[in-house]
Each structure stands twice: as C-alpha cells, then as structure tokens.
Amino acid sequence: MQEFIVGIDEKPFRAAQLLKWIHQYGVSDFNAMTNLSKDFRARLHEIAVIRAPAVIQDELAADGTRKWLLRLDDGNCIETVFIPETGRGTLCVSSQAGCVLNCTFCSTGHQGFSRNLNTAEIISQLWLANAALGGNPNGGRVISNVVLMGMGEPLLNFSNVVTAMRLMLDDFAYGLSRRRVTLSTAGVVPMIDELRKTCAVSLAVSLHAPNDALRDQLVPLNKKYPINDLLAACRRYAYGRERQSRAAKITFEYVMLAGVNDSLAHAQELTALLSKVPAKVNLIPFNTFPQTNFRCSPWGSIDRFREVLLKAGLITVTRKTRGEKIDAACGQLAGRIRDRTRRRERMMSVPVNFQ
C-alpha cells in the first residue's frame, strides 16, 4: 500500500489511513474518507476501486451458521462460512476456486479445480462478512477468528494467502492475533517450512489416517509427502514458530469415516503416531454430499475413538457439526467453478471401495 501511495506522489503515512478506512471501518466510498484531502480522494476515484465479489446466495442455518456464495469476476463462485459460538465468531475462508487436490471424502475435491484466488479475492471474504455482520471498531468485533479451511489448499496459493493473512494480522487492518488465524493444509511439506519462516500463524493439518497405506487412498498428496515427512515438518513448525516461548500445538484434523479409519486399532495407531508432536486432535463427523460412498461413523464409535486418544494424553475434541442443512459444514463446500481438470467427470464414473 505504501508503494502504491508513494507511486502516486502522496505521503507514505496515507497508506495507514487508507488501510484503516477500508479494513477497520469497511468504507468503500473514497468520499467518505474525511481525513484524506479532497484532491487525494478525487485521484483515488480515478485510479482505484473498492469492490467485493457479488453475493449470489446468502443462507442462514437454524444454528446461526451463515454461508455466502460469492461470484468472482471470471464467473467462478466460491463459498465463505461464518460460524457463531459463545464468545467467538469464526470465518471460514476459501483460497482457491475448487481444489487442486483430490481428497476422496471432500465435496470440494469432487468439484475439480479452476484457479488460485488472488489476494483481493481472499481478503474480500473477510471484508464482506465483516460488513454483513455489522462488525466495526465501535460496535465490537463480530469475527474473532479466521480459518483458511474453505475451498482449496492454501499452501498451494502461498504468496496470495500470506499477503491476505498479513492484512488479517495488521494493526491498521483487522488486528487479529496469530493464534486466531489458522491455516489448514493437507500436508504440503516444503510450504509448511516456508510458512514457519514467513508468517507463522496457527497450523492445522488434515491427517485423517494413522498410516501411509490408508492415507494414500484418502489424501493422495500423501504419496508425495508421506506421514513421517509431514510430522517432521510439524515438529519443526511447532518448535520453530517466531515470537513464542514454548512449542505451539499443531491441530490434527481427523474425519470419522465408518468402517474406514474409525476402529480402536486406528485410534491406538494414531496415539503412537502423534506421541512426539505437540498435538491436539479434532475428530470431525463426516458430512455427506452427493456422489459419495462414505458414511459417518456412529456416535458410539466416535466416542470410543476419542476415549483412546484422551487416555493417551492427547487433547481431543469432537467437532460439533454446524451448518450441515445449508451444506456449510466441513468438507461440504463446493461453490460453482469452471473445472479445468475434468476431475468431476472421472470421479463420478469410478467407484471408491475401501476394504
């Protein structure tokens, strides 16, 4: 922003003023930015625009979860979800139109992939949701946490995602703490290391299996970055994050799939696997979607699985399903994208069978 401001022959301090107006106050009309000179505002009108993606659909679930379907300039549509809870409000942000990965249990993966989102398209989801929910410095912060767990693999859109996260953290923008911004990855090992050096926010890892043979089927990226390599990167991240006095726990996400990864043997294998990593585990009841062969584990199986982890000393919670009725739950985000991979056609024709 400073480079932009200086490039139009204005003083560098105008960058902070402009950031505050746009991101803290949610103002999109340059004329309303009253501490900027009239000449500067007129110039901005000539060369710049503040515009969020168009809202195509705005759905509200009975539990308060809210989902927006947003249309981008190229016609692709992405989804953004707000989840209200007691004492906090979490926004789930997308980083890609579709997903380049092919996780077999995820609706987004079934949609195929169109392209990476640019920085404006990523941060605009927070800007738009903040405005829609009435958040501002005077009225209180409605969105207290941001998770990059929406459509896409964030670490495969590294530069744009990091730039957007820095705006989320910036005191002149949204002022969120690093522990309140979480990036979720399927395990792009080199970029986990790069994130540690560049923008060390909270890290969540989509694990979903306790061994390579099973994870190869559920998360094909595992064939390139197997579990041992992934956990080594997690240890480096936990012990090497900047501005910390002790190891930061990595959140491991584990979707519960009936008859696939939910046995007591799997639970015991998982406890052994995570014994040397500062870890906490989120057990995620599987949320169904069209053309899937998976089923959610019975609640009794989930409870028994969790007990094994708890007895081993692992902090473990079963994530409460939110927004399922409006397809806003974990693994259900789909959007409407122009698939450049033809993955949707292929996946619909090939049955998935885990024995």
C-alpha positions in Angstrom: 0.0 0.0 0.0 2.9 2.4 0.8 4.4 1.6 -2.6 1.0 2.4 -4.3 0.7 5.6 -2.3 4.2 6.8 -3.0 3.8 5.9 -6.6 1.0 8.5 -7.0 3.1 11.2 -5.3 1.4 11.0 -1.9 3.0 10.8 1.6 3.6 7.3 2.9 1.5 7.8 6.0 -1.6 7.9 3.8 -1.2 4.1 3.4 -2.1 3.6 7.1 -5.1 5.9 6.8 -6.4 4.1 3.7 -5.9 0.7 5.3 -7.9 1.8 8.3 -10.8 3.2 6.2 -11.0 0.1 4.1 -10.5 -2.7 6.5 -11.2 -1.3 10.0 -14.2 0.8 9.1 -15.4 -1.1 6.0 -15.7 2.0 3.9 -15.9 1.6 0.1 -16.6 5.2 -0.9 -13.5 7.4 -1.1 -15.6 10.5 -0.5 -16.4 9.2 3.0 -12.7 9.1 4.0 -12.8 12.5 5.6 -9.2 12.8 6.8 -7.9 12.5 3.3 -7.5 15.6 1.2 -10.2 16.3 -1.5 -7.5 16.2 -4.2 -6.3 12.8 -2.9 -9.9 11.4 -2.8 -10.5 12.6 -6.3 -7.4 10.9 -7.6 -8.4 7.7 -5.9 -11.7 7.8 -7.7 -9.9 8.0 -11.0 -7.4 5.1 -10.4 -8.8 2.7 -7.8 -11.9 0.9 -6.8 -13.1 -0.9 -3.6 -15.4 -3.7 -4.6 -16.2 -7.1 -3.1 -17.4 -10.1 -5.1 -21.1 -10.2 -5.8 -23.2 -12.1 -3.3 -25.2 -14.7 -5.3 -26.7 -16.5 -2.3 -26.8 -15.8 1.4 -28.1 -18.7 3.6 -28.7 -18.8 7.3 -29.0 -22.1 9.2 -31.0 -22.6 12.3 -27.8 -22.8 14.4 -26.7 -19.4 13.2 -24.2 -20.6 10.7 -24.2 -18.3 7.6 -22.9 -19.1 4.2 -22.3 -16.8 1.3 -21.9 -17.9 -2.3 -19.8 -15.2 -4.0 -19.3 -14.7 -7.7 -15.8 -13.7 -8.9 -15.2 -11.5 -12.0 -14.4 -14.6 -14.2 -17.7 -16.3 -13.3 -16.4 -18.8 -10.8 -18.2 -18.9 -7.5 -16.7 -19.6 -4.1 -18.2 -20.2 -0.6 -17.4 -18.4 2.7 -18.9 -19.5 6.0 -19.4 -17.7 9.4 -19.8 -19.9 12.5 -21.0 -18.1 15.6 -20.2 -19.6 19.0 -20.3 -18.4 22.6 -17.5 -15.8 23.0 -16.2 -16.1 19.4 -17.1 -15.9 15.8 -15.2 -17.9 13.2 -15.0 -17.1 9.5 -14.0 -20.0 7.1 -12.3 -18.5 4.1 -11.6 -20.1 0.7 -8.2 -19.8 -1.1 -8.9 -21.5 -4.4 -11.8 -21.8 -6.9 -12.2 -25.6 -6.4 -9.2 -27.5 -5.1 -6.2 -28.9 -6.9 -6.0 -31.8 -4.5 -8.2 -34.9 -4.8 -9.2 -36.0 -1.2 -11.8 -38.7 -1.7 -14.1 -37.7 1.2 -14.3 -33.9 0.4 -17.0 -32.3 -1.7 -14.7 -29.5 -2.8 -12.2 -32.1 -4.2 -15.0 -33.6 -6.3 -15.7 -30.2 -8.0 -12.2 -30.2 -9.6 -10.1 -27.0 -9.9 -10.2 -23.8 -11.8 -7.6 -21.4 -10.3 -6.0 -19.8 -7.3 -7.7 -16.8 -5.8 -5.8 -13.5 -5.8 -5.1 -11.6 -2.6 -8.1 -9.3 -3.1 -10.5 -12.2 -3.5 -9.2 -13.8 -0.3 -9.3 -10.8 1.9 -12.6 -9.6 0.4 -14.3 -12.5 2.0 -13.4 -11.1 5.4 -14.2 -7.6 4.4 -17.6 -8.6 3.1 -18.5 -10.9 6.0 -17.4 -8.2 8.5 -19.7 -5.7 6.8 -22.6 -8.1 6.5 -22.4 -9.0 10.2 -22.1 -5.4 11.4 -18.5 -5.6 12.7 -16.6 -2.4 13.2 -14.2 -0.9 15.9 -17.1 0.9 17.7 -19.7 -1.9 17.5 -17.3 -4.7 18.6 -15.5 -7.4 16.6 -18.0 -10.0 15.4 -15.4 -12.1 13.6 -12.8 -13.0 16.2 -11.1 -15.9 14.3 -10.3 -16.7 10.7 -9.6 -20.2 9.4 -8.3 -20.9 5.9 -10.3 -24.1 5.8 -12.7 -23.3 2.9 -12.3 -24.3 -0.7 -8.8 -25.1 -1.8 -5.3 -25.9 -0.4 -3.9 -22.6 1.0 -0.3 -23.7 0.8 -0.6 -24.2 -3.0 -1.5 -20.5 -3.3 1.2 -19.4 -0.9 2.0 -15.8 -1.9 -1.6 -14.6 -2.2 -2.6 -16.4 1.0 0.3 -15.0 3.0 -0.4 -11.4 1.8 -4.0 -11.8 2.8 -3.1 -13.2 6.2 -0.7 -10.3 6.9 -3.7 -8.0 6.3 -5.7 -10.0 8.8 -2.9 -9.6 11.3 -2.0 -5.9 10.6 -2.9 -3.4 13.3 -4.1 -1.0 10.6 -6.4 -3.6 9.1 -8.1 -6.4 11.2 -5.6 -6.7 14.0 -6.1 -10.4 14.7 -3.5 -12.2 16.7 -1.5 -15.1 15.1 -3.2 -17.7 17.3 -6.6 -16.5 15.9 -5.7 -17.1 12.3 -5.4 -20.7 11.4 -4.2 -22.2 8.1 -5.3 -25.8 7.3 -3.2 -27.9 5.0 -3.4 -31.4 3.6 0.4 -31.5 4.1 2.4 -29.6 1.5 5.7 -30.2 3.4 8.0 -27.6 1.8 5.5 -24.8 2.2 4.9 -25.7 5.9 8.5 -24.9 6.4 8.2 -21.7 4.3 5.1 -20.6 6.3 7.1 -21.1 9.6 9.7 -18.6 8.3 7.3 -16.2 6.6 4.0 -15.9 8.5 3.8 -18.3 11.5 0.0 -18.4 12.2 -1.7 -21.4 13.9 -1.4 -24.6 11.8 -4.0 -27.3 11.3 -3.2 -30.5 9.4 -5.8 -32.6 7.6 -4.4 -36.0 8.6 -7.4 -38.4 8.5 -5.4 -41.6 8.7 -2.8 -43.1 11.0 -0.7 -44.8 8.3 0.5 -44.2 4.8 -1.4 -47.1 3.2 -4.8 -45.7 4.2 -3.8 -42.0 3.9 -2.6 -42.6 0.3 -6.2 -43.5 -0.5 -7.9 -40.7 1.4 -5.4 -37.9 0.8 -3.5 -38.7 -2.4 -1.0 -35.9 -1.6 0.4 -38.3 0.9 2.1 -40.3 -1.9 4.4 -37.2 -2.4 4.7 -36.2 1.2 4.2 -39.3 3.4 3.3 -39.1 7.1 6.8 -39.2 8.6 7.9 -36.3 6.4 4.7 -34.4 7.3 5.2 -35.0 11.1 8.8 -33.9 10.9 7.7 -30.6 9.3 5.0 -30.3 12.0 7.7 -30.7 14.7 9.8 -28.0 13.1 6.8 -25.7 12.9 5.8 -26.3 16.5 9.2 -25.6 17.9 10.4 -23.0 15.4 7.5 -20.5 15.2 8.6 -17.0 15.9 7.5 -14.9 18.9 6.8 -17.9 21.2 8.3 -19.1 24.4 7.1 -22.7 24.1 6.1 -25.2 21.5 2.8 -24.4 19.7 0.4 -27.3 19.4 -0.5 -28.4 15.9 -4.2 -29.2 15.3 -4.6 -32.5 13.5 -8.0 -32.9 11.8 -9.4 -36.4 11.5 -12.7 -37.0 9.7 -14.5 -40.0 11.0 -15.5 -42.5 8.2 -17.5 -45.6 9.1 -15.5 -48.8 8.6 -12.6 -46.9 7.0 -10.5 -45.2 9.7 -12.5 -45.4 12.9 -11.5 -48.6 14.6 -9.9 -48.8 18.0 -6.8 -50.1 16.3 -6.7 -47.0 14.2 -7.1 -44.9 17.4 -4.1 -46.7 19.1 -2.0 -46.3 15.9 -2.9 -42.5 15.9 -1.8 -42.0 19.5 1.5 -43.7 18.8 2.0 -41.6 15.7 1.4 -38.3 17.5 3.3 -39.1 20.7 6.3 -37.0 19.7 4.4 -34.0 18.2 2.8 -31.2 20.3 -0.7 -32.0 19.2 -4.4 -31.7 19.7 -6.9 -33.6 17.7 -10.2 -32.6 16.1 -12.4 -35.5 15.3 -14.8 -34.4 12.6 -18.0 -36.4 11.9 -18.2 -36.9 8.2 -20.7 -34.7 6.4 -22.3 -36.3 3.4 -22.6 -34.9 -0.1 -23.9 -36.2 -3.4 -22.0 -38.9 -5.2 -20.1 -40.1 -2.1 -19.7 -43.7 -0.9 -18.6 -42.7 2.6 -20.8 -42.7 5.7 -20.2 -41.0 9.1 -19.0 -43.2 11.9 -21.7 -43.9 14.5 -21.5 -41.7 17.6 -20.6 -44.6 19.8 -17.6 -45.3 17.6 -16.5 -41.7 17.7 -16.8 -41.6 21.5 -14.7 -44.8 21.9 -12.1 -43.5 19.5 -11.9 -40.2 21.4 -11.5 -42.1 24.7 -8.4 -43.9 23.4 -6.8 -40.6 22.5 -7.7 -38.9 25.8 -6.3 -41.8 27.8 -3.1 -41.4 25.9 -2.9 -37.8 27.0 -3.9 -36.2 23.7 -6.2 -33.2 23.8 -9.1 -34.4 21.7 -12.4 -32.8 20.9 -15.3 -34.0 18.6 -16.1 -31.1 16.4 -19.8 -30.1 16.5 -21.3 -30.2 13.1 -22.5 -26.7 12.1 -24.4 -25.6 9.0 -25.0 -29.1 7.6 -28.5 -28.2 6.5 -27.1 -25.5 4.2 -24.1 -27.5 3.0 -21.8 -25.3 5.0 -20.2 -28.0 7.2 -16.6 -29.2 7.0 -16.0 -31.0 3.6 -19.3 -29.8 2.1 -18.1 -26.5 0.4 -18.5 -26.8 -3.3 -19.2 -23.4 -4.9 -19.6 -23.3 -8.7 -16.4 -23.5 -10.5 -15.2 -24.0 -14.1 -13.3 -27.2 -13.6 -10.1 -27.3 -15.8 -9.2 -30.8 -14.6 -12.3 -32.8 -15.7 -12.0 -34.5 -12.3 -15.7 -34.3 -11.6 -16.5 -36.4 -14.6 -13.8 -39.0 -13.8 -14.8 -39.3 -10.1 -18.4 -39.8 -10.9 -17.5 -42.8 -13.1 -15.1 -44.5 -10.7 -16.5 -46.2 -7.5 -14.5 -45.9 -4.3 -14.2 -49.0 -2.2 -12.2 -49.3 1.0 -11.7 -52.8 2.3 
